[in-house]
Amino acid sequence: MLTSFYDAKWQVTSDQAIYYREIVGNAFGLGSALFGLRRNALAWPVGIVGNVLLFTVFMGQAVGNDQGTPLYGQASRQVFFLITSIYGWWQWRRNRRRTHGTAVEPRWATHRQRLLYGPLALAAVAVCYFVFRAIGAGFPVPWWYYLADSWIFVGSMLATYAMARGWVEFWLCWIAVDLVGVPELLHFRYYPSAILYAVYAAFVIWGFIVWLGISRTITPQRLADPAIETVA
């Protein structure tokens, strides 16, 4: 059964196929985002299922898929998502026990945290650029592919970690990832993922507005009562 599902695909043209696991994996990704918007800890296990499926898709020809060029940044971030999802799942469940039902309370990152993670992210993009370029030396792709994939990988890492911590900025990170990810996926003909990334873009803007509104109601409460323990 698993082998049949792994191999199942829609042959669009003689040289282009869309694997059903790409569609299913992205559906789980969207489900994870919806649970995240509602601050429900189920966002993490649902996301893990999507991460595993999409990892097998984005490895492309490296694992025998007909889909084409391996997107190492896209594939690598699925591994990081899985690891971070375990941390996020534990963190949100822990928060829910401590706050009697609230998995996460949205807030902005501090200036110190921004000054720490901003430069680290830029440095990581530079490192990933050279690493992905060395790994993918055998595939005929333009130079910008490695830069785009590096940002998608690092930006996704930053967004997922920020989500686990409850930072409102994680929605802004996803917007920046989508702005690069949609054109890249269209160029390399990963059409289901490109379409869902475009849907994510609208959804992420909505999520940012919702979390921003919640953070504005929580922050004054914490300023008024310093005894309240900060979550995450």
Buried (B, 14 or more C-beta within 10 A) or exposed (E): EEEEEBEEBEEEEEEBBBBBBBBBBBBBBBBBBBBBBEBBBBBBBBBBBBBBBBBBBBBBEBBEBEBBBBBBBBBBBBEBBBEBBBBBBEBBEBBBEEBEEBBBBBBBBEEEBEEEBEEEBEEBBEEBBEBBBEBBEEBEBEEEBBBBBBBBBBBBBBBBBBBBBBBBBBBBBBBBBBEBBBBBBBBBBBBBBBBBBBEBBEBBBEBBEBBEEBBEEBBEEBEEEEEEEEBB
